[in-house]
Amino acid sequence: MGWGGGWAPEPLSPQGWRDAEDAAHQALRAALDAGISTLDTADIYGHGRSEQALGLLLAAEPGLRESLRIQTKCGIRLGGSPLYGSTGGTGTTRYDSSARHLRTAVAGSLERLHTDHVDTLIIHRPDVLTDPAETVGAFLELKAAGAVGHLGLSNMGLAWVRRFDDALREASAGTETLACVQLELGLHARTLIESVVLANHPEAPPSGDTEGIVEFCTARGIELQAWGPLGRGRYTRPDPEPADARAAAEVGRVAEELDVPADVVVLAWLMRLPWGIRPVVGTIRPGRIAASATADQAARRMDADQWYRIWTAARGEPLP
Ligand SMILES: NC(=O)c1ccc[n+]([C@@H]2O[C@H](COP(=O)([O-])OP(=O)(O)OC[C@H]3O[C@@H](n4cnc5c(N)ncnc54)[C@H](OP(=O)(O)O)[C@@H]3O)[C@@H](O)[C@H]2O)c1
């Protein structure tokens, strides 16, 4: 999401593009060197510039595409975004998972990415006006044409995930299932975790229809992906907000105990859950990218006491 020079709607200057391409190049090299080869982007990130930055790297290096798995998203129409040129945008941001929008969005993504296919297409947010069966039908058409490999979802509750997966299985005669569900999840975004662990207690937070989603995804072989897994640095920056200071200090203590960087502890805390969570790491800094690739090892070394100490500090009060 950080590729392509940020979220400003104005076009980048030639120097801005050189900087964006250089930053993406360095981030990609760090990722590949560390053994990370799955990239997550979306049509709307940087109003198309995130995909374009990756596309520039793919165009410049023949053979690179084969070593990557690319997942992109569609389904959010950003009000007034230059992504749609002078005609396509309206002032209102809305969700659109219609077959027509899917076809247009995927064609745009492939063009920006300089590739003929994406490995996974993720529906970014639920569009209540479109029946998942329509979206699934369009996905299967795009798949038959070789433009997309798998279907994933993002920011959806259990009811929608079930509807999509049922529709996909039915329309594909059982040959296809959802590849992934992406949710905001981490030390700062604990609703899913707390609604499971604090069940039968007045402190259990409303789950926002995510209750049971872990078990559902596990049973159907759907990967759970966590966006925002670093908490955007709130527990690891040098000057945490007062509300985060206790958790930041505990993260720092565990980092010393495990002899790893604090960013790694934040990721390891998430990966220590026995749910097979894949963090979608949003840093563009080569050092942080390289470190993040060691988080699964750190998770295996994090003991339960360390995990509970971090969680309790982030909650700000002891467990019941
Ligand atoms: N499905 C969805 O709706 C959705 C929504 C949002 C994001 N995503 C995906 O998930 C990815 C990750 O999400 P995210 O970027 O929001 O979250 P993240 O991985 O938690 O945070 C990354 C951001 O935090 C900054 N950061 C990390 N550690 C820091 C530190 N110690 N000090 C200062 N800044 C620090 C990074 O800056 P540096 O680059 O400088 O390290 C970067 O801007 C995105 O790139 C995107 O692919 C999906």
The ligand as an SDF file (V2000), in Angstrom:
LIG
                    3D

 48 52  0  0  0  0  0  0  0  0999 V2000
   -7.7140   -5.3380    3.0160 N   0  0  0  0  0  0  0  0  0  0  0  0
   -7.6920   -4.1140    3.4440 C   0  0  0  0  0  0  0  0  0  0  0  0
   -8.7140   -3.4480    3.5780 O   0  0  0  0  0  0  0  0  0  0  0  0
   -6.3740   -3.4930    3.7780 C   0  0  0  0  0  0  0  0  0  0  0  0
   -6.3400   -2.2720    4.4640 C   0  0  0  0  0  0  0  0  0  0  0  0
   -5.1040   -1.7140    4.7550 C   0  0  0  0  0  0  0  0  0  0  0  0
   -3.9480   -2.3620    4.3600 C   0  0  0  0  0  0  0  0  0  0  0  0
   -4.0130   -3.5440    3.6730 N   0  0  0  0  0  0  0  0  0  0  0  0
   -2.7850   -4.2600    3.2530 C   0  0  0  0  0  0  0  0  0  0  0  0
   -2.0660   -4.5910    4.4040 O   0  0  0  0  0  0  0  0  0  0  0  0
   -0.7580   -4.0280    4.3480 C   0  0  0  0  0  0  0  0  0  0  0  0
   -0.3280   -3.6330    5.7300 C   0  0  0  0  0  0  0  0  0  0  0  0
   -1.1990   -2.6990    6.2860 O   0  0  0  0  0  0  0  0  0  0  0  0
   -0.6900   -1.3400    6.8740 P   0  0  0  0  0  0  0  0  0  0  0  0
    0.3780   -0.7880    6.0250 O   0  0  0  0  0  0  0  0  0  0  0  0
   -1.8730   -0.5270    7.1440 O   0  0  0  0  0  0  0  0  0  0  0  0
   -0.1510   -1.7750    8.3020 O   0  0  0  0  0  0  0  0  0  0  0  0
    1.2280   -2.1820    9.0030 P   0  0  0  0  0  0  0  0  0  0  0  0
    1.9480   -3.2250    8.2670 O   0  0  0  0  0  0  0  0  0  0  0  0
    0.8180   -2.4340   10.4020 O   0  0  0  0  0  0  0  0  0  0  0  0
    2.0570   -0.8260    9.0580 O   0  0  0  0  0  0  0  0  0  0  0  0
    2.9140   -0.4040    8.0640 C   0  0  0  0  0  0  0  0  0  0  0  0
    3.1230    1.0720    8.2630 C   0  0  0  0  0  0  0  0  0  0  0  0
    3.5850    1.3260    9.5860 O   0  0  0  0  0  0  0  0  0  0  0  0
    4.8310    2.0260    9.5470 C   0  0  0  0  0  0  0  0  0  0  0  0
    5.6940    1.5150   10.6170 N   0  0  0  0  0  0  0  0  0  0  0  0
    5.9030    0.2120   10.9490 C   0  0  0  0  0  0  0  0  0  0  0  0
    6.7620    0.1260   11.9880 N   0  0  0  0  0  0  0  0  0  0  0  0
    7.1040    1.3990   12.2950 C   0  0  0  0  0  0  0  0  0  0  0  0
    7.9590    1.9790   13.3000 C   0  0  0  0  0  0  0  0  0  0  0  0
    8.6320    1.2140   14.1670 N   0  0  0  0  0  0  0  0  0  0  0  0
    8.0770    3.3050   13.3400 N   0  0  0  0  0  0  0  0  0  0  0  0
    7.3970    4.0760   12.4580 C   0  0  0  0  0  0  0  0  0  0  0  0
    6.5570    3.5860   11.4750 N   0  0  0  0  0  0  0  0  0  0  0  0
    6.4230    2.2700   11.4170 C   0  0  0  0  0  0  0  0  0  0  0  0
    5.4150    1.6820    8.1820 C   0  0  0  0  0  0  0  0  0  0  0  0
    6.3040    2.7030    7.8030 O   0  0  0  0  0  0  0  0  0  0  0  0
    7.6710    2.3320    7.0000 P   0  0  0  0  0  0  0  0  0  0  0  0
    7.2360    1.9660    5.6130 O   0  0  0  0  0  0  0  0  0  0  0  0
    8.4310    3.5810    7.0970 O   0  0  0  0  0  0  0  0  0  0  0  0
    8.2950    1.1760    7.7310 O   0  0  0  0  0  0  0  0  0  0  0  0
    4.1600    1.6380    7.3170 C   0  0  0  0  0  0  0  0  0  0  0  0
    3.7380    2.9290    6.9580 O   0  0  0  0  0  0  0  0  0  0  0  0
   -0.8650   -2.8850    3.3500 C   0  0  0  0  0  0  0  0  0  0  0  0
    0.3670   -2.5890    2.7460 O   0  0  0  0  0  0  0  0  0  0  0  0
   -1.8770   -3.4310    2.3760 C   0  0  0  0  0  0  0  0  0  0  0  0
   -1.2140   -4.2600    1.4380 O   0  0  0  0  0  0  0  0  0  0  0  0
   -5.2010   -4.1190    3.3920 C   0  0  0  0  0  0  0  0  0  0  0  0
  1  2  1  0
  2  3  2  0
  2  4  1  0
  4  5  1  0
  4 48  2  0
  5  6  2  0
  6  7  1  0
  7  8  2  0
  8  9  1  0
  8 48  1  0
  9 10  1  0
  9 46  1  0
 10 11  1  0
 11 12  1  0
 11 44  1  0
 12 13  1  0
 13 14  1  0
 14 15  2  0
 14 16  1  0
 14 17  1  0
 17 18  1  0
 18 19  2  0
 18 20  1  0
 18 21  1  0
 21 22  1  0
 22 23  1  0
 23 24  1  0
 23 42  1  0
 24 25  1  0
 25 26  1  0
 25 36  1  0
 26 27  1  0
 26 35  1  0
 27 28  2  0
 28 29  1  0
 29 30  1  0
 29 35  2  0
 30 31  1  0
 30 32  2  0
 32 33  1  0
 33 34  2  0
 34 35  1  0
 36 37  1  0
 36 42  1  0
 37 38  1  0
 38 39  2  0
 38 40  1  0
 38 41  1  0
 42 43  1  0
 44 45  1  0
 44 46  1  0
 46 47  1  0
M  CHG  2   8   1  16  -1
M  END
$$$$
